[in-house]
C-alpha cells in the first residue's frame, strides 16, 4: 500500500524540545513565538546562501563577475540589488541570525528580537506587517527563549547544508501542524491536514492561472498548489484571512516556499477584499457551521446571492453563504474545490436547502466526495469535499456534463497514522483524483464503481429531495447521512424549530387580528 504522511511525525524531537518550554505561555500563543524564529532563521539562511554565491563569483578569475579590487568586491557584496534580484531579503547586521545567536543569553534578548523584526521590515518593504514584535510582551523566560534559538541553530539548519532551506520550510509546516493538533478546535482554524490539501489540489489540477483561498489560514493550499504545478511561476495566489496573527503566519509560510501570495486581512463574507475579481480556481477549508456570522449585514442586492435574499442568507449557518462566495469569484471555465461539513449535503434548513437546490438545478455542482473520519485534528467526525464548476458545458477542454454529478464515497479510504489521526494514502489520493479527472474528460457514459463512485443525473438528485450524500447514489443503499455530528444535527433541528416558532407567531397575530375584527 502506498504511504500516508502523518502531520504529527516529522522532526518529533524538535517539537518535544519546544513543548517542554510551554509552561509559562498559553498553547494558542506559542506558535507566534516559535514560528517567527524559524522564519528569521530562514531569512538568514537565504541571505547567507546568496552572499556565498556572490563571493564565489567575485573571486573566480573565470567568472564574468571577477574583481581583484577588494573595495569593489565589498560594494557588490553590500549591493541590495544583488539580493533582491534573486528574491532574497536584505538583512541588517543586527537582524542576522548570527547576531541573534551571539546574544541569545543576554538579558535583553527579547528586545534584540523585536528590534530585529523592526529592522527587517524597515529594510524590506514587502515584509511590513509580516513580522510580529511580541517578544518583550511574552512571559517566556529568557533562558527558554535562548534554548529555542539554540534548537534552530543546529547543524541540520546550517548554511553548509544544501537543503537546509527546504528542511526549514518543512519544519515550519510541521510546527504549524503540531500546534493545530495540540490546540484543538482553535488550532484547526488555521490548518488543514496535508492529505486533504493534497487531494483537493490533485483533483483541481492547478497547472496555471489564478488561485483564490478566501479562508487561507496558514497558506497550506498555496504551498501544495505550487508543488503540483510543473511551472511554479505559472500560478498567482490570492488569499484572505480574518485573524491578523494568522495572516502573518500565512505570509511567512508562503514566503518560505518561494511564493509571493497576496494575502489580505478581513472577513471574506462581510468585507470581501476581492470584490469584482474572479479567479481560475477557488480552493478553501472555510470555518464550518458559523452561527450569528452577521447575515444581517449582507445587502439584498449582493451580487454573490444566487436566489432571493430570504432564501439565500441565513444567520443560523454560513456554509451556503461561503458556497455562493466561492461561486461568485469563479471565472467562466473555472472550478472551486472546498471542504465542507457533512450536514451541508442534506440540510433542510431554509436558506441552505434553497441554495443547494439552486446549485443543483443550475448545474454548478460537479462532484461530492465523502471523506473518512479522523482526518482532522479537531474532530473525529468526517467531512466532505464539494466541487463547483463553470466548465460543465464543455469549456476548457472538458466534456459536457451539466446534467450529471459525480459522487464518490471515500469513507473506507485512509490509514491510521497515530492513535487519533487518519490520513489518506498516496494511492487513495491518486484513485479519487483519477476518478474525478476521468468523469470530467471521458467521452460517452461514465462507468462508475459499485459502492465507490457514480455519476448521477440531476433528475435522480431531484427525486432524492436534493440530498447529496454519495451513499444514496453509489450503491451502498445508504439513504441518510447518519454520521453527522450532534452539533450539525442540533443546528438543523434548531433552525427548523425557529422557523416553526416564527410561523406560529405569525399565525397567532393573524388570529388576534381576526378576533379583534369581530369586536
Secondary structure in CASP SS format (residue, H / E / C, confidence):
PFRMAT SS
TARGET T0000
AUTHOR 0000-0000-0000
METHOD secondary structure of the structure
MODEL  1
X C 1.00
X C 1.00
X C 1.00
X C 1.00
X C 1.00
X C 1.00
X C 1.00
X C 1.00
X C 1.00
X C 1.00
X C 1.00
X H 1.00
X H 1.00
X H 1.00
X H 1.00
X H 1.00
X H 1.00
X H 1.00
X H 1.00
X C 1.00
X C 1.00
X C 1.00
X C 1.00
X C 1.00
X C 1.00
X C 1.00
X H 1.00
X H 1.00
X H 1.00
X H 1.00
X H 1.00
X H 1.00
X H 1.00
X H 1.00
X H 1.00
X H 1.00
X H 1.00
X H 1.00
X H 1.00
X H 1.00
X H 1.00
X H 1.00
X H 1.00
X H 1.00
X H 1.00
X H 1.00
X H 1.00
X H 1.00
X H 1.00
X H 1.00
X H 1.00
X H 1.00
X H 1.00
X H 1.00
X H 1.00
X H 1.00
X H 1.00
X H 1.00
X H 1.00
X C 1.00
X C 1.00
X C 1.00
X C 1.00
X C 1.00
X C 1.00
X C 1.00
X C 1.00
X C 1.00
X C 1.00
X H 1.00
X H 1.00
X H 1.00
X H 1.00
X H 1.00
X H 1.00
X H 1.00
X H 1.00
X C 1.00
X C 1.00
X C 1.00
X H 1.00
X H 1.00
X H 1.00
X H 1.00
X C 1.00
X C 1.00
X C 1.00
X C 1.00
X C 1.00
X C 1.00
X C 1.00
X C 1.00
X H 1.00
X H 1.00
X H 1.00
X C 1.00
X H 1.00
X H 1.00
X H 1.00
X H 1.00
X H 1.00
X H 1.00
X C 1.00
X C 1.00
X C 1.00
X C 1.00
X C 1.00
X C 1.00
X H 1.00
X H 1.00
X H 1.00
X H 1.00
X H 1.00
X H 1.00
X H 1.00
X H 1.00
X H 1.00
X H 1.00
X H 1.00
X H 1.00
X H 1.00
X H 1.00
X H 1.00
X C 1.00
X H 1.00
X H 1.00
X H 1.00
X C 1.00
X C 1.00
X C 1.00
X C 1.00
X C 1.00
X C 1.00
X C 1.00
X C 1.00
X C 1.00
X C 1.00
X C 1.00
X C 1.00
X C 1.00
X C 1.00
X H 1.00
X H 1.00
X H 1.00
X H 1.00
X H 1.00
X H 1.00
X H 1.00
X H 1.00
X H 1.00
X H 1.00
X C 1.00
X C 1.00
X C 1.00
X H 1.00
X H 1.00
X H 1.00
X C 1.00
X C 1.00
X C 1.00
X C 1.00
X C 1.00
X C 1.00
X H 1.00
X H 1.00
X H 1.00
X H 1.00
X H 1.00
X H 1.00
X H 1.00
X H 1.00
X H 1.00
X H 1.00
X H 1.00
X H 1.00
X H 1.00
X H 1.00
X H 1.00
X H 1.00
X H 1.00
X H 1.00
X H 1.00
X H 1.00
X C 1.00
X H 1.00
X H 1.00
X H 1.00
X H 1.00
X C 1.00
X C 1.00
X C 1.00
X C 1.00
X C 1.00
X H 1.00
X H 1.00
X H 1.00
X H 1.00
X H 1.00
X H 1.00
X H 1.00
X H 1.00
X H 1.00
X H 1.00
X H 1.00
X C 1.00
X C 1.00
X C 1.00
X C 1.00
X E 1.00
X E 1.00
X E 1.00
X E 1.00
X E 1.00
X C 1.00
X C 1.00
X C 1.00
X C 1.00
X C 1.00
X C 1.00
X H 1.00
X H 1.00
X H 1.00
X H 1.00
X H 1.00
X H 1.00
X H 1.00
X H 1.00
X H 1.00
X C 1.00
X C 1.00
X C 1.00
X C 1.00
X C 1.00
X C 1.00
X E 1.00
X E 1.00
X E 1.00
X E 1.00
X E 1.00
X E 1.00
X E 1.00
X C 1.00
X C 1.00
X H 1.00
X H 1.00
X H 1.00
X H 1.00
X H 1.00
X H 1.00
X H 1.00
X H 1.00
X H 1.00
X H 1.00
X H 1.00
X H 1.00
X H 1.00
X C 1.00
X C 1.00
X C 1.00
X C 1.00
X C 1.00
X E 1.00
X E 1.00
X E 1.00
X E 1.00
X C 1.00
X C 1.00
X C 1.00
X C 1.00
X C 1.00
X C 1.00
X C 1.00
X C 1.00
X C 1.00
X C 1.00
X C 1.00
X C 1.00
X C 1.00
X E 1.00
X E 1.00
X E 1.00
X E 1.00
X E 1.00
X E 1.00
X E 1.00
X C 1.00
X C 1.00
X C 1.00
X C 1.00
X C 1.00
X C 1.00
X C 1.00
X C 1.00
X C 1.00
X H 1.00
X H 1.00
X H 1.00
X C 1.00
X C 1.00
X C 1.00
X C 1.00
X C 1.00
X C 1.00
X C 1.00
X C 1.00
X C 1.00
X C 1.00
X C 1.00
X H 1.00
X H 1.00
X H 1.00
X H 1.00
X C 1.00
X C 1.00
X C 1.00
X C 1.00
X C 1.00
X C 1.00
X H 1.00
X H 1.00
X H 1.00
X H 1.00
X H 1.00
X H 1.00
X H 1.00
X H 1.00
X H 1.00
X H 1.00
X C 1.00
X E 1.00
X E 1.00
X E 1.00
X E 1.00
X E 1.00
X E 1.00
X E 1.00
X E 1.00
X E 1.00
X E 1.00
X E 1.00
X E 1.00
X H 1.00
X H 1.00
X H 1.00
X H 1.00
X C 1.00
X C 1.00
X C 1.00
X C 1.00
X C 1.00
X C 1.00
X C 1.00
X H 1.00
X H 1.00
X H 1.00
X H 1.00
X H 1.00
X H 1.00
X H 1.00
X H 1.00
X H 1.00
X C 1.00
X C 1.00
X C 1.00
X E 1.00
X E 1.00
X E 1.00
X E 1.00
X E 1.00
X E 1.00
X C 1.00
X C 1.00
X C 1.00
X C 1.00
X C 1.00
X C 1.00
X C 1.00
X C 1.00
X C 1.00
X C 1.00
X C 1.00
X C 1.00
X E 1.00
X E 1.00
X E 1.00
X E 1.00
X E 1.00
X E 1.00
X E 1.00
X C 1.00
X C 1.00
X C 1.00
X C 1.00
X C 1.00
X H 1.00
X H 1.00
X H 1.00
X C 1.00
X C 1.00
X C 1.00
X C 1.00
X C 1.00
X C 1.00
X E 1.00
X E 1.00
X E 1.00
X E 1.00
X E 1.00
X E 1.00
X C 1.00
X C 1.00
X C 1.00
X C 1.00
X C 1.00
X E 1.00
X E 1.00
X C 1.00
X C 1.00
X C 1.00
X C 1.00
X C 1.00
X E 1.00
X E 1.00
X C 1.00
X C 1.00
X H 1.00
X H 1.00
X H 1.00
X H 1.00
X H 1.00
X H 1.00
X H 1.00
X H 1.00
X H 1.00
X H 1.00
X H 1.00
X H 1.00
X H 1.00
X H 1.00
X H 1.00
X H 1.00
X C 1.00
X C 1.00
X C 1.00
X C 1.00
X C 1.00
X C 1.00
X C 1.00
X E 1.00
X C 1.00
X C 1.00
X C 1.00
X E 1.00
X E 1.00
X E 1.00
X E 1.00
X E 1.00
X H 1.00
X H 1.00
X H 1.00
X H 1.00
X H 1.00
X H 1.00
X C 1.00
X C 1.00
X C 1.00
X C 1.00
X C 1.00
X C 1.00
X H 1.00
X H 1.00
X H 1.00
X H 1.00
X H 1.00
X C 1.00
X C 1.00
X C 1.00
X C 1.00
X C 1.00
X C 1.00
X C 1.00
X C 1.00
X C 1.00
X C 1.00
X C 1.00
X H 1.00
X H 1.00
X H 1.00
X H 1.00
X H 1.00
X H 1.00
X H 1.00
X H 1.00
X H 1.00
X H 1.00
X H 1.00
X H 1.00
X H 1.00
X H 1.00
X H 1.00
X H 1.00
X H 1.00
X H 1.00
X H 1.00
X H 1.00
X H 1.00
X H 1.00
X H 1.00
X H 1.00
X H 1.00
X H 1.00
X H 1.00
X H 1.00
X H 1.00
X H 1.00
X H 1.00
X H 1.00
X H 1.00
X C 1.00
END
